[in-house]
Amino acid sequence: MIDAQVGAAVPEVIRRIVAEEVVPRRRRLAEHDVLHKTGPNDPVTIADREVERRLTEELTALLPGSLVVGEEGVHEDPGRYAALEGEDPVWIVDPVDGTRQFVRGEAGFCTIVALARAGRVLGAWLYAPVPDLFAEAWRGAGVRLNGAPLPAPTPRPWNEPLRVACSDPDHVAPDQRRALLGLWTEGVAPRPGGAAGLEYLRVARGELDAIAFSWEFPWDHAAGLLLVTEAGGVQRTVAGKPFRLAGGNALPFTAARDEATARRILDLLAAGRTDAA
């Protein structure tokens, strides 16, 4: 078992590093502070790199013997992915989720940390400094938002469409595009998703009914999946199996506020593939 004191120390570490490395750079990035990893839609900033560097140092110091799988570190060394299947505890880090929004000076970004072991997520932390939202979850202990237990979502009115954030069908592989287009049907109100962490938090809070995403980077999903399931939700891939942190998932996948909604989303994704075929 991971010492509970470790989990209790994580929020202060995240808040302090974000306050020092992210907040002062918001709307103050110089041209040389922004680079692109694989193309114009994949920016990385000095804030991303500094946050991941410092989180790596401080989180591994909190938990000796732990490893880090972070977005920027994996970009430099894809071999780090292998840690997700080992027995050592692994911190999964997205230093700035929603980098494009951060570069544009918008509010839709956050920092995400998850703690996993042997492919199982144990803890999750998400901090959006604008506005000041800090969500945390520990497996089996529910979700807390800004220090208070997250209230149970109110029941969804039966006559309102399902609110779904999803991958943009115009920017995914053809088979996934066919599946996602199944969501464009009566009774569903899909929209392109923003920063993944914030979309997961909206599902946990009942502001969204589900997400449907077509990529599987663990730093985008590990913490959010725990937030949703600890809030009473459900997560499942289009093959009907739980999402695997190490990859190899059948895509798209969903995280939904309840079992009935998850089944509905998966049925629509499957129907989208069938109709196109």
Backbone torsions as a table, in degrees:
resi	resn	phi	psi	omega
1	MET	NA	145.6	175.8
2	ILE	-81.8	131.9	179.4
3	ASP	-56.5	130.0	-179.2
4	ALA	-61.3	-27.3	179.4
5	GLN	-64.3	-28.6	177.2
6	VAL	-63.7	-50.0	179.1
7	GLY	-60.4	-36.1	-178.7
8	ALA	-69.0	-24.5	-178.1
9	ALA	-85.3	-18.2	-173.2
10	VAL	-63.2	-43.9	-177.7
11	PRO	-56.5	-41.9	-179.3
12	GLU	-64.1	-39.4	179.0
13	VAL	-61.7	-48.4	-178.1
14	ILE	-63.7	-49.1	-178.6
15	ARG	-58.0	-44.1	-176.9
16	ARG	-66.2	-45.2	-178.3
17	ILE	-66.7	-41.8	178.0
18	VAL	-63.5	-40.7	179.9
19	ALA	-63.4	-30.4	-176.4
20	GLU	-92.8	-28.2	-172.7
21	GLU	-111.7	-25.8	-175.4
22	VAL	-103.8	-56.1	-173.5
23	VAL	-56.7	-44.5	-179.1
24	PRO	-66.1	-20.0	-178.2
25	ARG	-93.0	-9.0	-179.5
26	ARG	-62.9	127.0	-178.6
27	ARG	63.4	16.5	178.6
28	ARG	-130.1	18.7	-179.1
29	LEU	-73.0	130.0	173.0
30	ALA	-82.5	165.3	-178.4
31	GLU	-58.1	-39.3	-178.5
32	HIS	-76.0	-6.8	177.7
33	ASP	-82.9	-7.7	-176.4
34	VAL	-123.0	122.9	175.0
35	LEU	-121.5	175.2	179.1
36	HIS	-129.5	129.6	-174.6
37	LYS	-81.2	-54.2	-176.3
38	THR	-121.1	-6.3	-178.9
39	GLY	166.0	-179.6	-175.2
40	PRO	-64.8	-20.5	179.7
41	ASN	-95.1	11.8	-177.7
42	ASP	-131.3	66.0	-177.6
43	PRO	-78.0	156.2	170.1
44	VAL	-136.9	138.8	-177.9
45	THR	-116.4	169.3	175.2
46	ILE	-59.7	-31.4	178.3
47	ALA	-65.2	-43.8	177.0
48	ASP	-54.3	-48.6	-174.0
49	ARG	-69.8	-41.6	-178.8
50	GLU	-70.4	-39.5	178.1
51	VAL	-63.0	-46.4	-179.5
52	GLU	-64.5	-39.9	178.7
53	ARG	-60.3	-46.4	-176.5
54	ARG	-73.2	-38.6	175.9
55	LEU	-62.6	-39.6	178.3
56	THR	-59.1	-45.5	-179.7
57	GLU	-64.6	-48.8	-171.6
58	GLU	-78.2	-35.9	-179.4
59	LEU	-71.4	-39.2	177.5
60	THR	-69.9	-28.4	174.2
61	ALA	-69.0	-35.5	176.9
62	LEU	-64.2	-35.6	-175.2
63	LEU	-129.6	85.3	-178.7
64	PRO	-56.2	137.7	-178.5
65	GLY	91.0	-6.2	178.9
66	SER	-82.4	161.5	-179.7
67	LEU	-121.3	171.6	179.7
68	VAL	-129.6	131.5	168.5
69	VAL	-116.7	104.0	-177.6
70	GLY	-119.8	155.6	-176.4
71	GLU	-56.6	-46.7	-175.8
72	GLU	-75.3	-36.3	178.3
73	GLY	-65.7	-38.9	178.9
74	VAL	-70.1	-33.5	176.2
75	HIS	-60.1	-37.9	179.6
76	GLU	-78.7	-33.8	-176.7
77	ASP	-143.7	89.8	-179.0
78	PRO	-58.2	-19.1	179.2
79	GLY	-63.5	-17.1	179.5
80	ARG	-66.0	-19.5	177.9
81	TYR	-55.7	-31.9	-174.2
82	ALA	-58.9	-24.4	-179.6
83	ALA	-61.0	-25.2	-177.5
84	LEU	-66.3	-20.5	-178.7
85	GLU	-103.3	2.5	180.0
86	GLY	-90.7	-177.7	-178.0
87	GLU	-92.9	-12.2	179.5
88	ASP	-75.1	145.8	174.6
89	PRO	-62.8	142.5	-175.6
90	VAL	-129.5	127.3	170.2
91	TRP	-87.0	127.5	179.0
92	ILE	-108.6	119.3	-166.6
93	VAL	-124.2	128.1	165.6
94	ASP	-115.5	102.4	-171.3
95	PRO	-63.7	-41.6	174.0
96	VAL	-138.8	98.4	175.7
97	ASP	-82.4	124.4	-172.5
98	GLY	92.2	42.0	-178.0
99	THR	-60.1	-37.7	179.8
100	ARG	-61.1	-41.3	177.5
101	GLN	-65.2	-40.4	179.0
102	PHE	-61.8	-43.6	179.7
103	VAL	-61.8	-37.2	-179.6
104	ARG	-78.7	-3.5	180.0
105	GLY	81.8	15.1	-178.9
106	GLU	-86.8	176.2	-175.1
107	ALA	-94.4	-9.3	-170.7
108	GLY	-84.2	59.1	177.8
109	PHE	-138.7	162.2	-179.2
110	CYS	-159.8	169.1	172.8
111	THR	-112.2	133.9	-173.9
112	ILE	-124.9	135.7	174.7
113	VAL	-135.4	136.6	172.2
114	ALA	-129.6	153.8	174.0
115	LEU	-119.2	123.9	-177.1
116	ALA	-129.6	161.0	174.7
117	ARG	-150.5	129.2	179.8
118	ALA	53.8	38.9	176.8
119	GLY	80.3	6.8	-177.7
120	ARG	-115.4	126.1	-179.5
121	VAL	-78.9	126.4	-178.6
122	LEU	-101.8	-37.8	-177.3
123	GLY	-141.7	156.4	-178.1
124	ALA	-145.9	139.1	179.2
125	TRP	-139.8	134.1	-179.5
126	LEU	-138.6	125.8	-178.8
127	TYR	-126.2	118.9	173.7
128	ALA	-110.7	103.4	-176.7
129	PRO	-68.6	-20.7	177.9
130	VAL	-130.5	98.4	0.6
131	PRO	-77.9	177.3	-176.1
132	ASP	-78.9	87.0	179.1
133	LEU	-121.8	126.4	176.5
134	PHE	-128.5	113.0	178.9
135	ALA	-108.3	141.5	177.2
136	GLU	-145.8	149.1	179.1
137	ALA	-145.1	145.5	172.6
138	TRP	-125.6	134.6	-174.4
139	ARG	-52.6	125.1	179.5
140	GLY	84.7	0.2	-175.5
141	ALA	-120.3	8.1	177.7
142	GLY	78.6	-169.2	-175.7
143	VAL	-119.5	140.4	173.7
144	ARG	-120.6	139.0	178.6
145	LEU	-123.1	119.3	-175.6
146	ASN	51.1	40.1	173.9
147	GLY	88.5	-10.0	-177.7
148	ALA	-110.7	147.3	177.2
149	PRO	-56.6	137.2	179.9
150	LEU	-70.3	124.0	179.1
151	PRO	-63.6	151.3	176.5
152	ALA	-65.0	136.3	178.3
153	PRO	-60.0	144.7	176.1
154	THR	-71.4	149.8	179.1
155	PRO	-58.5	142.7	179.0
156	ARG	-77.1	128.9	177.0
157	PRO	-56.6	134.2	-173.7
158	TRP	-62.8	-27.5	-174.6
159	ASN	-95.6	10.0	177.5
160	GLU	-103.7	146.0	179.7
161	PRO	-68.6	154.6	175.0
162	LEU	-66.4	130.5	178.1
163	ARG	-92.6	115.9	-173.0
164	VAL	-130.4	128.8	169.6
165	ALA	-99.7	133.9	-173.6
166	CYS	-145.6	166.5	171.8
167	SER	-60.1	145.6	177.7
168	ASP	-70.6	116.9	-177.9
169	PRO	-58.1	-22.0	-178.7
170	ASP	-79.2	-4.2	-175.7
171	HIS	-130.1	34.3	179.1
172	VAL	-133.9	172.8	178.7
173	ALA	-63.2	153.6	-174.9
174	PRO	-55.9	-42.2	-178.2
175	ASP	-67.6	-37.1	177.7
176	GLN	-71.4	-34.0	176.9
177	ARG	-61.1	-44.7	179.0
178	ARG	-59.5	-42.5	179.8
179	ALA	-64.2	-47.5	-177.0
180	LEU	-64.3	-33.6	178.8
181	LEU	-64.8	-16.2	174.3
182	GLY	-64.6	-18.5	179.2
183	LEU	-77.5	-16.9	179.3
184	TRP	-83.7	79.2	-176.7
185	THR	-148.0	168.7	-179.8
186	GLU	-60.8	136.3	178.3
187	GLY	90.8	2.7	178.9
188	VAL	-132.0	139.8	177.8
189	ALA	-121.3	82.8	-179.0
190	PRO	-82.3	154.9	173.2
191	ARG	-149.9	153.4	175.7
192	PRO	-61.0	138.6	-177.8
193	GLY	-78.5	155.1	172.8
194	GLY	-98.3	-142.1	177.6
195	ALA	-57.6	126.0	-172.8
196	ALA	-57.1	-44.2	-177.4
197	GLY	-58.0	-42.1	-179.3
198	LEU	-70.4	-31.8	176.1
199	GLU	-67.3	-40.8	175.4
200	TYR	-60.6	-42.2	179.4
201	LEU	-63.0	-36.7	177.6
202	ARG	-64.5	-37.0	175.6
203	VAL	-65.4	-45.8	-179.9
204	ALA	-59.7	-33.9	-178.7
205	ARG	-86.3	-8.0	-178.7
206	GLY	85.3	9.7	177.6
207	GLU	-80.5	-22.8	172.9
208	LEU	-124.7	152.0	176.9
209	ASP	-89.3	-29.6	-177.8
210	ALA	-166.9	162.3	166.3
211	ILE	-119.3	157.8	172.9
212	ALA	-142.4	107.2	-174.3
213	PHE	-117.1	152.8	-174.2
214	SER	-114.6	8.5	175.5
215	TRP	-125.2	161.8	-169.1
216	GLU	-129.4	22.3	177.9
217	PHE	-58.4	124.3	-173.1
218	PRO	-64.6	-29.6	-179.9
219	TRP	-67.0	-23.2	176.3
220	ASP	-80.9	-27.2	-166.0
221	HIS	-118.2	-27.1	-170.9
222	ALA	-56.8	-53.5	-178.2
223	ALA	-65.7	-43.3	-177.7
224	GLY	-62.5	-39.0	178.6
225	LEU	-62.2	-39.5	177.9
226	LEU	-69.1	-40.1	177.8
227	LEU	-57.6	-43.8	-178.1
228	VAL	-68.4	-46.6	-177.0
229	THR	-69.1	-34.7	177.3
230	GLU	-71.5	-18.6	174.8
231	ALA	-88.7	5.7	178.2
232	GLY	99.6	6.2	-177.8
233	GLY	-88.5	-171.2	-173.1
234	VAL	-136.6	145.4	174.5
235	GLN	-134.0	142.5	-176.2
236	ARG	-165.5	146.0	176.0
237	THR	-83.9	171.7	-179.3
238	VAL	-63.9	-18.3	175.5
239	ALA	-84.9	0.4	179.2
240	GLY	84.5	9.6	-177.8
241	LYS	-109.0	156.5	176.8
242	PRO	-63.7	152.5	178.5
243	PHE	-66.8	132.9	177.5
244	ARG	-99.7	127.3	-178.8
245	LEU	-61.5	-36.9	-174.9
246	ALA	-77.0	-4.2	176.7
247	GLY	99.0	-171.2	-176.6
248	GLY	78.3	22.3	-178.8
249	ASN	-81.1	148.7	168.2
250	ALA	-74.7	126.7	-173.7
251	LEU	-119.5	151.8	4.1
252	PRO	-73.0	176.2	174.1
253	PHE	-135.3	167.7	-178.6
254	THR	-132.4	153.1	164.5
255	ALA	-128.7	126.6	-171.3
256	ALA	-134.2	162.6	-174.9
257	ARG	-69.9	-22.0	179.0
258	ASP	-159.0	172.4	-176.1
259	GLU	-62.4	-43.1	-178.0
260	ALA	-62.8	-40.5	179.3
261	THR	-67.9	-41.1	178.3
262	ALA	-60.4	-43.4	178.9
263	ARG	-62.8	-40.7	179.8
264	ARG	-62.3	-45.9	-179.7
265	ILE	-63.5	-44.4	-179.4
266	LEU	-65.6	-37.5	176.6
267	ASP	-62.3	-41.1	-179.5
268	LEU	-68.8	-39.1	177.1
269	LEU	-63.3	-42.3	178.1
270	ALA	-66.3	-39.6	179.4
271	ALA	-64.9	-36.2	178.7
272	GLY	-60.1	-41.6	177.6
273	ARG	-65.9	-44.5	-177.0
274	THR	-65.3	-44.1	-178.7
275	ASP	-62.4	-41.0	-179.3
276	ALA	-67.0	-37.3	179.3
277	ALA	-66.5	NA	NA
